[in-house]
Amino acid sequence: MNKQRKYLFEEVYEYLWQRIERSDWKTGDKLPSIRELSMEMNVHRLTVYKAYQMLKQQGKVFVKDKSGYYVQGSSTSPIDGHSLLRANEKTYTLSEIHQQSVQYQFSQALIDPNLLPNHFLSDYVKKVFDLYPKVLSTYSTVQGDMELRDTLATYFITRYKTHLSHDDILITSGSQQALHLISQLFIKPRDTVLLERPSYSAAIDIFKSQDAHLIAIDIQPYGYDLEKVEMLMKQYKPRLFYVNPTFHNPTGYTVPTAQRKKLVELAERYNCVIVEDDAYHDIYFEKAPPPPLYTFDTAGVVIYVRSFCKYVSPGLRVAACVVPPAMKDGLLTVKGLADNGSPLLNQKIFLHYFSSPRLQQHLEKLRIALQIRKEIMEEELQKTNWSWISPDGGLNLWVQLPDPLPTDQLLQKAIENSVSFVPGLICDPLQQGFSSSLRLSYSYANEEQLRVGVRRLIEVVNTYA
Ligand SMILES: Cc1ncc(COP(=O)(O)O)c(C=O)c1O
């Protein structure tokens, strides 16, 4: 796909943002007026206005009393009435949160290791060495082990009745690597990326690290406002749209089938790559989710990223991407540059577990165990006036506190009480909202820890509310 030419207002935006980044104008400084800038840059006032609007939308500048545009600080302004929280405030990144050693772990969207098939996997390690004695003496191919790709192609065909072959599949080291490779291939600085709001915070960080211009569409329990998606595609010509439409992280929402078809049509119409991240597809409680977006794709606009890390083994780091033919060579090049192919041993261990009937048996038990944990967490939370929409799958509850309490600052107090969660703000691609929201994962802590930990969290919130 060809890179779109930049509009003039995007160039003005870039100029302004570069100057803010190199501190020519600091937090709180007044920026030049539209008139001054249009004269200085010899462009129409409307062009400058549009550039300022774009900066405003991203929370990089703000308007004060109609007196002009000012540089916004990088952190959100604290909410009045919470001075206790403001003192010693610390804003954590996701990886910093995960590094905190706490007794009640609700921040990791990971499954309790006691629920994973450790015993069987260790059996498979031995089998793999018997079957492939030289497995550690050779590289995998860059695209991934052929036997594994064949098995996955058959699995996808059987499950979704869409045709594909081993040639269309790329094995990556987790979906995290897939997202990183995709962003390296497609995103140049200032390219526009459309994301859901809220979104998976590590994906936000990946696109930011490529210096992308992020725009966002709200994800709701019913999916997206597709008219708005179309408007954003028309106006900003995003290079790609990163979606997590099935048991979305952090909200747990699932985009319905009818919207999936239309979304793919829109992406085709506006020449926008869809990156479909599907890490939770098999973690449903009652009913299997709708087929992935890529199964509606006839024009080659969707890259499907399917991770098996969560429920087989996070440590094996095996994910599969279904890649449209026109994008395959580019992705193989960046994958080759990154690591010359994912470790063959991991792929073979995964293959043998994946092809065995054990996987389905494990999944059936796991779904029940996770549903019970979700219900325990919900039972404890029902004693509060907090709100959430109970998800039909996935690992998280997306919870709203009734009063404006900055959860990013509350986190420090929770950690001091040995409880962790993910504050809403870091799930916002625009870094402006969800300050009173939090993501609570019910999958890592055991049943006893869930009860005690949630009670403790409620106490912490009640102390600072
Ligand atoms: C939506 C989403 N995508 C990707 C990942 C990363 O998964 P992996 O272990 O496959 O790299 C996660 C992990 O939390 C996730 O929630």
The ligand as an SDF file (V2000), in Angstrom:
LIG
                    3D

 16 16  0  0  0  0  0  0  0  0999 V2000
   -4.8770   -7.1360   23.5020 C   0  0  0  0  0  0  0  0  0  0  0  0
   -3.5320   -7.7340   23.7370 C   0  0  0  0  0  0  0  0  0  0  0  0
   -2.7010   -7.8840   22.7130 N   0  0  0  0  0  0  0  0  0  0  0  0
   -1.4820   -8.4180   22.8790 C   0  0  0  0  0  0  0  0  0  0  0  0
   -1.0290   -8.8210   24.1150 C   0  0  0  0  0  0  0  0  0  0  0  0
    0.3390   -9.4010   24.2290 C   0  0  0  0  0  0  0  0  0  0  0  0
    0.2790  -10.7740   24.1780 O   0  0  0  0  0  0  0  0  0  0  0  0
    1.4870  -11.7440   23.8490 P   0  0  0  0  0  0  0  0  0  0  0  0
    1.8190  -12.4520   25.1170 O   0  0  0  0  0  0  0  0  0  0  0  0
    1.0010  -12.6380   22.7720 O   0  0  0  0  0  0  0  0  0  0  0  0
    2.6450  -10.9070   23.3650 O   0  0  0  0  0  0  0  0  0  0  0  0
   -1.8660   -8.6800   25.2250 C   0  0  0  0  0  0  0  0  0  0  0  0
   -1.3950   -9.0510   26.5580 C   0  0  0  0  0  0  0  0  0  0  0  0
   -1.9410   -8.6270   27.5660 O   0  0  0  0  0  0  0  0  0  0  0  0
   -3.1530   -8.1220   25.0240 C   0  0  0  0  0  0  0  0  0  0  0  0
   -4.0010   -7.9500   26.0420 O   0  0  0  0  0  0  0  0  0  0  0  0
  1  2  1  0
  2  3  1  0
  2 15  2  0
  3  4  2  0
  4  5  1  0
  5  6  1  0
  5 12  2  0
  6  7  1  0
  7  8  1  0
  8  9  2  0
  8 10  1  0
  8 11  1  0
 12 13  1  0
 12 15  1  0
 13 14  2  0
 15 16  1  0
M  END
$$$$
